[in-house]
Amino acid sequence: MKTKTSITLSSEILARIDRAIGPEVSRSAFIERVLSEYFRQKARRQIHTRDLEFINAAADRLNSEALDALDYQASQ
């Protein structure tokens, strides 16, 4: 379901939107598509940040295990 809303944009931004989309696409469709992409990217960044925190939290332990394995291999 779509809800009609009103936003205020500068004439420069409207002109740039109009040049980008041409007469085939409505401003509303373009703005909705841009915002949808923004929210998808934001969600991906949040997932990436969470994954990076998880990796960093385990890094010291994993690096220690890797060094132990390399020391063992070097002594053989």
QUIVEN-V325900 format. One record per residue. N is the residue number from 1. RES is the residue in three letters. OMEGA is omega in radians with two decimals (none if undefined). Layout:
{{N:RES:OMEGA} {N:RES:OMEGA}}
This chain:
{{1:MET:3.13} {2:LYS:3.12} {3:THR:3.12} {4:LYS:3.12} {5:THR:3.13} {6:SER:3.06} {7:ILE:3.12} {8:THR:3.13} {9:LEU:3.10} {10:SER:3.12} {11:SER:3.10} {12:GLU:3.13} {13:ILE:3.12} {14:LEU:3.11} {15:ALA:3.13} {16:ARG:3.08} {17:ILE:-3.11} {18:ASP:3.10} {19:ARG:-3.10} {20:ALA:-3.01} {21:ILE:-3.08} {22:GLY:-3.06} {23:PRO:-3.03} {24:GLU:-3.02} {25:VAL:3.12} {26:SER:3.07} {27:ARG:-3.12} {28:SER:3.14} {29:ALA:3.14} {30:PHE:-3.13} {31:ILE:3.11} {32:GLU:3.13} {33:ARG:3.13} {34:VAL:3.14} {35:LEU:3.08} {36:SER:3.11} {37:GLU:3.09} {38:TYR:-3.11} {39:PHE:3.06} {40:ARG:3.13} {41:GLN:3.11} {42:LYS:3.11} {43:ALA:3.11} {44:ARG:3.11} {45:ARG:3.12} {46:GLN:3.10} {47:ILE:3.13} {48:HIS:3.13} {49:THR:3.11} {50:ARG:3.13} {51:ASP:3.14} {52:LEU:3.08} {53:GLU:3.11} {54:PHE:3.13} {55:ILE:-3.13} {56:ASN:3.12} {57:ALA:-3.12} {58:ALA:-3.00} {59:ALA:-3.12} {60:ASP:3.14} {61:ARG:-3.11} {62:LEU:3.09} {63:ASN:3.10} {64:SER:3.11} {65:GLU:3.14} {66:ALA:3.11} {67:LEU:3.07} {68:ASP:-3.14} {69:ALA:3.12} {70:LEU:3.08} {71:ASP:3.13} {72:TYR:-3.14} {73:GLN:-3.12} {74:ALA:-3.11} {75:SER:-3.10} {76:GLN:none}}
